[in-house]
C-alpha cells in the first residue's frame, strides 16, 4: 500500500516521498550524538539528558509501530 501511495503522490505532485535508506533507531541515535557534541561539561550533561529522552521516545514509537504493524497483519 505504501508503494502505491508513493506512486500516486508522485503522479499528483511530481515530488518523491521516498527518502534516503530507511533508518534504524540506532542510526538516529548515532546521528543525534554526532550532531550535538558539546563543548562544556554542563552543555554535555544537558545534551546527554536530552538524547536519553529522545532515545526513550524513539523506542516507544518503534514499539507502537511494531504493535500497529502486528495488528494490521492480523486483520
N, C-alpha and C positions, 0 to 999 in steps of 0.2 A: 504494500500500500504506500509506503514511504517513497519508493522509487516512482510510482505513478504520480504521486503528489508533486514530486520534484519536477517531473517532466511537464505536468500541466502548468505549474508555476512558471517554468522556463518559457513555455509557449505563450503564456499570457503576458509576461513581463520582460522577457528576453534577459532575465538575470538568473544566475545559478544559486541554488540553495546549498549545493554541495560545498562543504568546506574542505579544509585540509584533511589529512588522515584522521580517523576517529581517535580521540584522546581517552586514555585511561585515567583513573583517579590519581595514580602515581605520577603521571605526566603533568597533570595540572598542579599538583603539589610541588613538584620539582621546578616548574616554571615560576610559581609564586616565590619559592625560596630564592631562585636566581634573580628575580626581578627586585626583590625587596631586601637586598643585602644592606645591613645597617652599618652606620659609621660609629655610632656611640653605643655604650652598653645599655643606656635607657631606651634608646631607639630600638636596639636589638631585642630587648625584653618585650616592648610593645609589639613589635613585628612578629616575634615568636608566638605571643598570645593570640594575635590576630590570625596568624597562619594556622594555629591549632583550632580556632573557632571555625575557620573556613574549611579546614580538613574535616571536622566533625559534620558540618553542614553538607559537604560533598558526599560523605559516607552515607548520610541519611537519604540524600537524593538518589544515590546509587541503589540503596536498599529498596526505597519506594519504587524506583524504576523497575527493579527486578521483580518485586511483588506484582506491579501492574502488568508486566510482560507475562508473568506466570498466569495471572488471572485471565488475561486476554487469550492466552493459548488454551486455557481450559474451556473457554466459551466456544 
